[in-house]
Amino acid sequence: MPSPTQVVALLKAQNIRHVRLYDADRAMLTALANTGIHVTISVPNDQILGIGQSNATAANWVSRNVIAHVPATNITAIAVGSEVLTTLPNAAPVLVSALKFIYSALVAANLDAQIKVSTPHSSSIILDSFPPSQAFFNRTWNPVMIPLLKFLQSTGSHLMLNAYPYYDYIQDYALFQPLQPNKEAVDANTLLHYTNVFDALVDASYFAMSELNFTNVPVVVTETGWPSKGDSNEPDATTDNANTYNSNLIRHVLNNTGTPKHPGIAVSTFIYELYNEDSRPGPVSEKNWGLFDENGVPTYILHLTSAGTVLANDTANQTFCVAKEGADPKLLQAALDWACGPGRVDCSPMLQGKPCYEPDNVIAHATFAFNSYYQRMAKSLGACDFKGVAAITTTDPSKQFCSLMWKMKCKE
């Protein structure tokens, strides 16, 4: 996997301004310092029992993982555990105490206004989720949910929801595909029209809170996404579906579309996940939720228009292949030699005295060769790897390297 420094470089290059960590890794938080990126850190599930039973343990956790890093690192939220009610039910009785103890430590450090505290839930705790107006939380968990919602309401925090339309796959409705009006799903109780599963899950959580008389706690989606590859029995886990879902999701969120129940109010959403996890156990799909592979190469190029640029705005197919900063010079040279040899790239413009000789360094020469090969191979994803020393970018390298020099030579 890339180092924390490389991860942060990728976030900055892609203009990603919000990131969720599944722990509070010191090296990662240090790398994020002075970037301005909004960071949600997490208390791992295996620490909840200790924190939920001891105010001092919670205070120590905040001291080590929050106070030691702010204000340089812009920590804005703490996720206490992940799907605790469904994956670690023995910790449920102390979950709210854990949130309260963490919050008290933030108050003592005068950080409570800056940092919100909540806990992510699986959408499976919501029963009868369609139509959304009939939704309610599994009442088995009312002894936890009611005090939890009181805490979120009193602290101005949000309900964290993990929403996965992939697991509720319904043709046309899961992928934000445009629908004819007569195909829209209508909630008979509210007459609200639904064109996608994501909005229905978010609104189901709002209605479930209303059923418990909580109407002013906003929802943040802490996980959603789509796997790009699966086993033979996972036919919906494809690159096309992943690209369609995440592209449409980003457009949906950035356009402030909101949901039918709360139109025009953007639903803050985290895409799961940044990198594939090739060593993760389980089915193939579990390893392939990432937007990038372990080398930082995009799994696919997101199709975006006016929603902004994430990974690439490829409506004009403007992607390039460049040498990675910090790559081992020996590996770069070996990849450059391959590109100019077996890769059949015309590297003659880089010979001494030729237009692309300067700047005379391996990064510049490798970038010229890598990009030439990538363009010739019709920008296929496998054409920009070179054993991990190359990366796809949306920044035209000609602005820095020899294409600009070539034009200057031609003008002479």
N, C-alpha and C positions, 0 to 999 in steps of 0.2 A: 504494500500500500504506500501511497505517497507520504512524505513527511508532513508534519504540521505546517511548516513553511510553504511547502508546495501546495497544500490544500488551500491555504489562505491566498496564495498567489492566484490559484484557479478561481476562488470566490471573487477576488478583486477584478480579475480579467473578464469575468462574466457579469460583473456588476450585481452580484448577489449580495443583498444588504441585510438579510435575516438568515440565521442558521440555528438549528437545534442540535445540541450535543446530547448523547445518551449517557453521559457521565459529566465529570468536571475535570477532565484531563488537564494537568498543569501546563504541559508543553503546548497543547492546543490553545488554551486560554492566553498563554504568553504570546503565541504567534498572532493571535487576534488583537493584541493590544495596539492601540492607536490607529486602528483601521476604521472605526466608527460603525462597524458591522454590529447589528443587534444580535445578541447571543442569548439563547435559552439553554440553560444548563440543567442537568438532571441528577436526582438522587436515585442511584440504582436500587432495584427492588430488594436486593439482599441487605440493604442498610436501613430499610424502613422500620423494621421492628426495633432496632436500637434507638433510632431517632425518635420514634413515636412514643417511646417509654422514658425518655430522658431529655429534659430541657437543656442540660449541660452538653449532651452529645450533639444535639441540634446546633447549639451555639458554636461548638468546636467545628462542626461541619461548615457552617457559614463563615467562620473566621478563616479556615483554610482555603475554601473554594470560592468565596465571594470577596470578602474584605481584602484578601491578599492580592486581588486582581483589579478591583475598581479603584479609581475611575478610568484607568487606561483601557481596560477591556469593558466594552459597553454591554454588561449583563443586564438584561431587561426582564427576564422571567426565570423561574425555577419550576421545573416539572418534577414533582415528588412521585417517583415510581413511574411505572407504565402498565396500564390495564391491570391494576392491582386486584380489583374485585373479581376478575375472571381468571387471572393467572396466579395470584398469590392470596387466596381468600383468607388464609390464617392471619394475614397482616391487616385485613380490613378493619378490625376493631380499633386499631391504633392509627389508621390512615389520617383521619382528621386531626388527631393530636400531633402527628408529624408535621402537617401543614401549619398548624398553629404555633408549634415550637420554632419552626423555621422562620415564620413571620415575626415572631417576638424577637428573634435575634436580629432580623433586619430592622425592626423598629429601634432596637437598642443602638444600632449602628447608623440610624437616620437614613436608611436606604429603602424604607417601605414604600415611599412614593415612586421610586424609580423602578423597583423590581417587584413584579407580581408573582404570586405563589398559587399553583394549582396542581392538578394531577390528571393525566390523560386517561380516558376511558375507551374501551372498545365499544363500537356501536351496537354490539350484541346485547348490551345491558338494556337497550331500548326495545320494548316488545310492541307488536302490532305497528310497525313503523310505516306501513302504508295502508290507508291514506294517513299522511302525517298527523292530521288532527286527532286521530285515535291513539297516537303513540303514548306510551307511558314507560317509566323505568321499571325494571323487574322489581316488584315490591318486596322481594326478599332483602333487597339492599336499601330500603327506606331508612333503617336506623343509621346508615352511613350517608346516604344521599341528602337527606334533609339537613343535618348539621353541616354537611359539606357545602351545600348551596347557600346556607346562611352565612358561612364563612366567606365564600366567594362574593356574595352580595355586599357584605359589610366591608370588605377590603377592596372593592372595585376591581376584582379579578374576573377571570373568564372561565367558562367550562371548556376544558380541553377534550376534543373528540378525535378519535382515529376512525376515518371513514374510508371504506374500501369498496367502491362499486364493482371492482373486479370479482369480489366474492358474491356479489348479488347480480351477476351478469344477466342483463336483459337486452337482447338485440335492439339497437337504435337508442335505448335509454341510457346505457352506461357510458357512452363515449361522447356525450354532448353533441350528437349529430343533429342537424336541423330536422325538424319534424313538421309535417303538415298539421294544421290546427286539429283536424279530426283524429290525429294519432296521439295528441297530448293526453297525458293521464290527468284526470280531474278528480280532486278531492271533493266528494259529494257534500261534505259538511261545510266547507268553506268556499267552494267553487273556484279554488285556486288551481291553476294549470301547471303541471310539472312536465318538463321536457328532458330531465336527466335525473339519475339516481342520486348524484351528489347533493343537489338542492333538496331532494326529498329527505335524505338522511339528516342534513343540517336542520331543516324545519321540524323534523320528527323530534330532534333534541330540544328545540324551543317549545314544542307542544308538550313534551314530557315534563319539562320544567314548569310549564304553566299548570299542569295537572297537580303539581305540588305547591302551587301558588307562588312561583318565582317567575317574574316576567321581565326582569331587567339585568339578567346576567348574559353577557354576549358569548357567542360561541367562537372558538378558535379551532381550526382543524390542524391538529399536530402531526397527523400522518395521512397521506393519501398518495396513490401512485398506481403504476401498472407494470407488471413484469414483461420484459422483452423477449423472454425465451422460457420454454417449459418442456416437460416430459410429453410423451405421446398422448397421455391422458389429460393434458392441459392445453387444449387447442386454442384457447383464447389468449394465451401468453405468447404474443407475437410482437415483433418490432413495430409493425404497422399499427397495431392496437395501442401499444405503449406510446408511440409517437402521437397518435390521434388524441388519446386521453389527456396526456400531459400538455400538449400544445393547446388544446381547447380549454383545459382547466386554467392554464395561465392567462389566456385571453379572457376567460370568464371572470377571473378574479381581478385582473388589472383594469378591466372595463367597468369595475364597480357595479356589475350587474345585480349583485345581491341574490336573494332567494325570493320566491313568490310571497312568503310571509313577511320578509323584510327587504323589499326591493330598493335598490340604490345604495345599500349598505354593504360594502365589501366584506367578504369572509376571509380573514387572514388565514393563510393556508401554507403548510409546509409539505413539500414533495418528498416522499420517501422513495429513493434515498440518493445521496450524491454519488456513491461508488457501488459497483457490484461487489458481492462478497463471495468470491470463488471458493473459499474453504468452508462456507457455511453448510451445516448438515441439512438434510431434508431434500425435498424434490428440487428439480432444476430451477423452477420458478423462484424459489427462495434465494437463490444465488444471483438473480438477475433483475433486481428492481432498480439498479443504479442508472443515473443519467450518464455516467462515465465508467469505463472499465478501470481496473486497478492501476493502469498506466496513465490515467487522465485523458484517455481518448474518448470522445463522445460515443455512447452506444448508438445514438442516432442523432440527427440534426433536427431540432424542433422546428415545426412549421409555424412561424409567427408572422403577423402583419403589423398592424399598428399598435399591438399590445406592448411592444418594447423588445429588447434583444436579450434573450437568455440562450446560452450556447451559441446560437446563430440565428440571424434573420435571413433565412435562405430563400426568400421569394425571388431574389436575383442570383441565388446560388453563390453568394460571396463567402466562400470558406477557403482557407489556405493551410498549408502544412509547413511548420517551422521547427527548427531545432529547439529542444527544451532548454530553458535557462538552467544552469547548474548541472547539466548532464556531463558525464565523464568524457573528457576530450578524446580519450582513446576509443571509446565506444562510438563517439560521433565520427571520428576519422574512419573507423571500420565501416560504419553505415554510409559515409560519403563515398568511400572506395567502392562499396557494393553498388550504390546508385549510379556512379560514373562508369562502372564495369558491367556486371550482369544486369543491372537495372536499365541499361541502355539510355541513360540521360546524356544529352550533349553538354558536356562540362567544359567545352573549349572556351566559352566566354570568361572562365575563371582563370585561364592561364595568364602568366605574367605578361603585362602589357596590353591585355584585353580588357574590355569595359567592366567586367565583373571581378577583376582581380582584387580590387580594393573594396571594402576593407579586407586585408589579408589575414583572416583568422578562420578557424574551423567552424565557428558558429555561423558566420556569414556564408561561407561556402556550402556548408551542410544545408542551410536554409534554402539556398538557391537550388541545390540538387533535389532536396526532399520535395519542395513545392513543384518543381518541374515534373518529377515522377508522379506526384499526387494528381496534378492537373491532367497529365497524359492518361492516367488510369481512371479518368472520369470521376474523380473524387470519391472513390469507393473507400469505406471506412478502413479496410485492411491495408490500404495504400499509404496510410500515414501512421506508421508505428516504428519501423526501423529498430526493432528490439527495444522499444521503450524510450528512445531518445528523441522522438518527434511528437508533435501535438498539433491538433487542428485548432485554428484560431479564426476569428472574424476580422482581424487586423491585417490589412494588406502589407506584406513584407516589402513590397517595392517602395514603400514610403521611407524605408530605412536602408534597404540594400540596393542591388545593382540595377533593377529595372529603371529607376529614376536616372542612374548614371548612364544607362544605355540611351535613354531619350536625349540626355544632354549631348552625348557623343554624336547622335544622329543629327542634332541641330547644328553641330559644328560642320 
